[in-house]
Amino acid sequence: MRAFCALYLEGFRWLRRDKIFLPILFAGLGVAIFASTVSQWSLEDMKKILFDIGFAGFRLTGGMVSILWGSRMIHDAISERSIDPRLAAPISRSVWFLARYSALATAILVMGVVFAIWWQGILYSNGYGRISQIQGWALGFLVLEWLVLGAIAMLTATFGGFGISIFASVSLWLVGLMAPLVSASKDPNFPATESAVVDWLADVWNFQRFNLIDQLAVSGQDVILTDVSMRALWAVALLCGVLTAGTWRFSERDLT
């Protein structure tokens, strides 16, 4: 446990020196200002535009931050050989990998808090009061998505270089976003084999389960609370699966 904590603190210091919090701070502010400004252009759908643009901007920004720094957590340590003296001590690769991810997860949680503060500022500036329960759940599931994306980025970084990791992570993210949409809109005459694959992806690799923006306009709280536990369990299972694959792959990788 002492070794894990030391590696965790080292990873968090590396993220802080790499200035991960600057894009979090200014990108969140930029999304907040942009969403608030654009929502003023329409008097009828002002609230819907505010929610759509604001949450979409936070989702995209947080996802890219998680992928970029998740990939760098592995790539930079290997390319700079800073991992060598760590693994020379009696520390397993799994402990190093999980400690590194824990540092990234802490930065992602901080990002969620920062974005929540910006979102509260948007609501106050537009006269909507405090963050509602549904909006809090929506922000929470965005954080879960970023945690999964960070784990995916670290997993893909164990297979290749920085560019390959970014491309693979973004591709997996897009597949998770598009698969349920394609499954819901496919033609009845769609080939059976391809249809089964798409439906399987829509069930297993469905990143739309992290998106609760469609629930924000619903007044009844029970609409979201009826399925939020299943969404959370699915997110935890997906995160554990990706981290397990990442630790196994990192343990088997040749670091020379």
N, C-alpha and C positions, 0 to 999 in steps of 0.2 A: 504493500500500500504506500509506503514511503517513496519507493521508486516511481510509482504511478503519479503521485502528487508532484514530485519534482519534475517529471517529464511534462505533466499537465501545465505547470507554471511556466516552464520553458517554452512550451508551445504557445501559450497565451501571450508571453512577452514577445515572441517572434511576430505574432499577429499585430500586436500593438506597435512594434517597430516598423512593421510593413505598412502601417497607416491604414488598416482596414476600416477604422472607425470614421475616417474623413469622408469617404464616399457614402458611408451609411448616413452620416449626419446631413451632408449637403444634398445627396440624392433624395432623401426623404423630404427635406424642405422643398426641393424643386418640384417633386411630385405633388406635394400639398398645395403649393402656390399655383401650379398649372391646373390641377383639378378644380380648385376654387375659382380660378379665373374663367375657365371654359364653362363651368356650370352657370355663370352669370349670363351667358349668351342665349339661354333658353329659359323663359319664365315658366313654361308649363312643366317641363321635365327636369327642372333644376336639381332636385334631390337625386333622381335616378342617374343623371349625368355625373353628379358629384361622386356617388358611390361607385359607379362603373369605372370612371377614369381613375379615381383615387385608389381603389383596391387593385385594379389592373396594373397601375404604376408601381404600387408597393410589391405586388406579386412578381413582376418582371425584375425589378431592381433587386429584391431580396434573393430571387433565384439565381441571378447572375453573380451576385456577391458570393453566394454559397458555392457555386460551381467554380468560380475563378480561384478563390482562396482554398477551397477543398483540394483542387488539383495542385496548387502550389505547395500545400502542406507536405505532400509526398515528393513532388518533383524537385523542389529546391533542396530538400534535405538530402536527397540522393545525389543530385548534381554537385552540390557544394561539399559533399562528403561529411556533413555535420552529424550524420547518423552513425558513422563508424565508431567514434569513441563511446557513444551511448550503448550500442549493441556489443561492444567489447566487454562491458560490465555484465554481470549476471542478470540481464534483463531480457525477457523474451520479446520477439518481434510483435506478438499480439498485444502485449502491454504497451509497447511504444505506439502502435497503431491506434489503440483505443484511447490512450492518453492524448494523442495528437487530435483525434476526433473530438474528445471532450473539450479541448481548448477551443476548437472551431465552434462546437455547439454553444459554448458560453458566449462567444461573440455573436452568434446568430440570435440567441435569446436577448442580448443587449440590443441588437438591431430591432427585434420585435417591440421592445419597450420604447425605443426611440421613435419608431414609426407610429406606435400607439399615441405617443405624446403629440406628434405632428397631426395625427388624425383628430385628436381631441381639439387641437387648435383650429382645424378646419371647421369642425362642428360649431365651436363657439363663435367663430368669425362669421358664420352664415346663419346663426340664430337657431341651431338645432339642439343646443344643450349638451348634456353629458353623453358619453358612449353608452349605447343600450346593450342589453345582454346579448342580443343576436350579433351586434357588431363586435362585441368582445369575443364571441365564439369564432366569428369569421377571421379576426386577426389571429386568434390562437391557431386555427387550422392553416393559415398562411405560414406561421412559424414552423408547424409540423412539416409542411411541404419543404421549407428551406432546410430543415434538419435532414430530411430524406435526400434532398439534392446534394447536400454536402457529403453525405455518406456515399452516394453514387459517384461523385467526383473523385473521392479518395479511392474508391474501388477501381474506377477506370484508369486512374493514374498509376496503379500497380501493373497495368498491362503495357503501357507505352509512355511516350513523351507528353509534354504539356499540351501541344496542339491536338494530339490524338485524344487526350483526356477531355479537353473542352468539347471537341466535336462529338465524341461518344456520349458525354453527359447531356449536352443540349439535345442530341437526337433522341435519347431515351426519354427526356423530359417532353419533347414534342409528341413522341409516340403515345405517352401517357395522357396527353391532353387531347389528341386527335382520335384515338381508338374508340372511346365511348361515343363521340360525335358521329364517326363513320358507322359504327354499329347501329346507332339509332336511325340513321338516314339511308341505309343501304337498300337497294332495290330488292323486291321479293324474288326476282329471278337471278339474284347473285349466286354464283357457284357455291355449292354446299361446303366444299373443303375450305375455300377462302372465307366463307361466312363463319365457319366454326372457329377459325384462327382469330378473326376480328372480334368475335363475341368473347373468346377466351381472354384476349388482350383487354377488352373493355371491362371484364370482370376482375382480372388480376392486376393489371397495370393501368389503373384508372386514376390519373391525377386530378380528374374533375371532382373526385370525392373530397379534395382539399378546398374546393371553391364553394363558398357559401354565399356568394354575392346575390344569387337568385332568391335567397331567403330574407334579405334585408328589408324588402318592402312589405313583408308579411307581418301583420299586426299580432297574430297569435303566437305566443312563445312556444306552444307545444309542437308547432310544425317542425322546428329545428331540433327540439330536445328529444323527439321520438327516435331519431336515427343518429344523433351525435355520438353516442357510445360506440356504435358499430363502426362509424368512421374513424374514431380514435383507436379502436382495437386494430382495425386494418392498418392504420398508419404505424402503430407500434410494431405489428408483425412485419410489415414491409421494411421498417428501419432495422429491426433485428436481423432479418434475412440478409439485407445488403451489408450490414456490418460484419456478419458472420462470413459472408463470401469475401469481404475485403480483408479480414484478418487472415483467413486461410490463404488467399492469393498472395498477400504480402509475406507470409511465412514461407511460401514456396518460391518466391521470386529470387533470382540471382541479382544481387546488388552490385556486383563488380562491373 
